[in-house]
Amino acid sequence: MGTAPGLDRREQLLDAVERCFERFGVEKTTLGDVAAECGVSRQTVYRYFRDRDALFNGVVLRTVERDWHGVGERFAHLPGLREWLQHTVSYALEAFPRQRSHALMQQLRAYDTGMAVALSDAGLAPAVRAMQRQYQAASAAGQLAPGA
């Protein structure tokens, strides 16, 4: 399958990885599979990702970023931090498990890659960004305890 014009090559490669995961599974996906799926050489894959784990970590970080961006957008209208946290936790417990991205993360967890990166500064940054707007609004409204 070729790549769509106008997309960033790195994003194209990550899209190809996800398609390969669906087709072959996480453990059996190779850099050669990804290159073929994206219509590029293996050398092109290595130009963007130093090895298979780096490629898989890229998928994890992009998935985490998308999920938390979606949470931030979905609940941005809520007036207070308490409401935002309640809805976010409820959504995480009820809706995340039904999403395609959750199945992908479960596959990666079984492979034992990506979980460390998901909990790294880079992996946690999307959650912090999603919460930042609500935290700032709660702070401005005096809803936080002193020193919070």
DOZAFI-622302 format. One line per 4 residues: for each residue x, y, z of N, C-alpha, C. Coordinates in steps of 0.05 Angstrom, whole numbers. Example, Ala and Ser with C-alpha at 12.3 -4.5 7.8 and 13.67 -1.06 7.14 Angstrom:
BEGIN
264/-114/156/246/-90/156/264/-66/156; 257/-45/142/273/-21/143/258/1/157
# end
This chain:
BEGIN
17/-23/0/0/0/0/18/25/0; 13/44/-17/29/68/-19/21/88/3; 36/110/2/31/131/23/15/153/11; 0/166/27/-17/189/19/1/213/16
-2/228/-6/14/252/-10/7/273/11; 27/288/19/22/310/38/26/302/67; 26/277/73/30/269/101/60/269/108; 66/275/132/93/274/141/102/245/140
127/240/131/137/213/128/137/197/154; 144/210/176/143/197/202/115/187/208; 95/204/203/67/196/208/59/173/189; 69/174/164/63/153/146/74/126/156
98/127/166/110/103/177/95/92/201; 86/110/219/71/102/242/44/90/234; 31/102/213/6/91/202/11/63/192; 34/59/178/41/33/166/45/12/188
58/21/210/63/3/233/36/-7/244; 17/11/248/-9/3/258/-23/-16/239; -21/-12/213/-34/-31/194/-20/-58/196; 7/-58/199/21/-83/201/14/-98/227
10/-83/249/2/-95/274/-25/-109/270; -43/-96/256/-69/-109/251/-67/-134/234; -49/-133/215/-46/-155/196/-30/-178/208; -7/-172/220/12/-192/229/14/-196/259
4/-177/274/8/-177/303/33/-162/310; 35/-154/335/58/-138/344/84/-154/342; 84/-178/352/109/-194/354/120/-201/327; 103/-205/307/112/-213/281/118/-190/261
111/-166/268/116/-143/251/145/-137/250; 156/-135/226/184/-128/222/188/-101/209; 212/-90/210/217/-65/196/213/-68/166; 219/-92/156/214/-97/128/185/-96/121
168/-106/139/139/-105/135/130/-76/133; 140/-60/152/132/-32/154/141/-17/129; 166/-22/120/176/-9/96/159/-16/72; 152/-42/69/136/-51/46/108/-38/47
97/-38/71/70/-26/75/69/3/68; 91/17/73/93/46/68/103/52/40; 113/32/27/124/36/0/151/50/-1; 167/45/20/194/57/22/214/35/28
239/42/27/260/23/33/264/20/64; 277/-1/72/283/-5/101/301/18/110; 318/27/93/336/50/100/320/74/107; 298/79/94/281/102/100/269/99/128
261/74/135/250/70/161/271/76/182; 296/66/177/318/71/196/325/101/198; 320/116/178/325/145/178/308/158/200; 285/148/204/266/160/224/266/145/251
272/120/251/271/104/275/295/86/276; 311/87/298/337/73/299/334/42/300; 311/32/310/306/4/311/276/-2/315; 270/-27/317/242/-35/320/229/-24/345
243/-25/367/232/-14/392/226/16/390; 244/31/377/239/60/373/214/65/356; 211/48/336/187/50/319/162/44/335; 163/23/351/140/15/368/135/37/389
156/48/400/152/70/420/139/94/407; 146/99/381/133/121/367/103/117/365; 95/92/360/66/86/359/53/91/386; 67/82/407/56/86/434/53/116/440
73/131/435/72/160/441/50/174/425; 48/167/400/27/179/383/-1/171/393; -4/146/401/-30/137/411/-37/151/437; -18/154/455/-23/168/480/-30/197/474
-15/209/457/-20/237/449/-48/241/438; -56/224/420/-83/225/408/-105/221/429; -101/201/445/-121/195/466/-125/218/485; -103/229/495/-106/251/514/-115/277/501
-108/281/476/-118/304/461/-149/302/459; -158/278/453/-187/273/451/-201/277/477; -189/269/499/-201/274/525/-202/304/531; -181/318/525/-180/347/529/-202/361/514
-205/353/489/-226/365/472/-254/357/481; -258/332/487/-284/322/495/-296/336/519; -278/342/539/-288/353/564/-279/382/569; -270/396/548/-261/423/551/-283/442/560
-308/436/554/-330/453/561/-338/452/591; -328/433/605/-336/430/633/-325/453/650; -341/464/668/-334/489/682/-313/486/704; -311/463/716/-293/461/739/-275/437/738
-253/438/753/-234/417/754/-246/391/764; -263/393/785/-276/370/796/-293/355/775; -309/370/761/-326/358/740/-309/346/718; -288/360/711/-270/350/690/-257/324/698
-247/323/722/-234/298/732/-254/275/734; -278/281/744/-299/260/745/-305/248/718; -310/266/699/-317/257/672/-293/242/659; -270/252/663/-246/241/650/-241/212/661
-243/209/687/-238/183/699/-260/163/690; -285/172/690/-307/156/681/-303/147/652; -295/166/635/-290/161/607/-267/141/604; -246/145/619/-223/127/617/-231/98/625
-248/95/645/-256/69/654/-276/56/635; -294/72/623/-316/61/607/-310/61/577; -299/82/567/-297/85/538/-270/76/527; -248/82/541/-221/74/531/-219/45/524
-229/27/541/-227/-2/535/-240/-10/509; -259/6/499/-274/-1/475/-260/11/450; -241/28/454/-228/41/431/-206/24/418; -202/28/393/-182/13/378/-154/18/390
-149/42/399/-123/48/411/-118/32/436; -139/26/451/-135/9/475/-126/-19/467; -138/-30/446/-130/-57/437/-101/-56/428; -93/-35/415/-65/-32/406/-46/-31/430
-53/-16/450/-36/-14/474/-35/-41/488; -56/-56/488/-56/-82/501/-37/-101/486; -37/-100/460/-19/-116/444/10/-108/450; 15/-83/452/42/-73/458/51/-81/486
32/-81/505/38/-89/532/47/-118/532; 32/-135/517/39/-163/516/67/-167/504; 74/-150/485/100/-152/473/122/-141/491; 114/-125/511/131/-113/531/149/-92/520
138/-76/503/152/-52/494/132/-29/496; 142/-5/499/124/18/498/113/26/525; 110/8/543/98/16/569/117/35/584; 143/30/582/161/49/596/160/76/583
158/78/557/156/104/544/130/117/549; 108/102/552/82/113/559/82/127/586; 99/117/604/101/128/631/125/147/634; 139/153/612/161/171/613/151/200/612
169/219/614/160/247/611/146/252/585; 157/241/563/144/244/537/116/231/536; 113/209/549/87/195/549/67/209/567; 76/221/589/58/235/607/51/263/599
67/275/581/63/303/573/35/307/561; 24/289/544/-3/294/534/-24/295/556; -21/279/577/-40/280/599/-38/307/614; -14/316/617/-9/341/631/-21/364/614
-17/364/588/-29/384/571/-59/384/572; -71/360/572/-100/357/573/-111/369/599; -96/366/621/-105/376/647/-99/405/652; -80/416/637/-70/442/643/-91/464/641
-108/463/621/-129/483/618/-148/483/642; -156/459/650/-174/457/673/-161/466/699; -136/459/702/-121/467/726/-119/497/728; -112/510/705/-109/539/705/-136/552/710
-157/542/699/-184/554/704/-191/551/734; -186/527/745/-192/523/774/-175/541/791; -151/545/784/-133/562/799/-143/591/798; -150/600/774/-160/628/771/-187/632/786
-203/611/789/-228/613/803/-225/608/833; -201/603/842/-196/599/871/-207/572/880; -208/552/863/-219/526/870/-197/507/881; -172/515/881/-151/498/889/-142/506/917
-132/486/932/-122/491/959/-96/507/956; -90/523/976/-65/539/975/-41/521/971; -23/530/953/1/514/947/-3/493/926; -27/489/916/-32/468/895/-23/477/868
# end
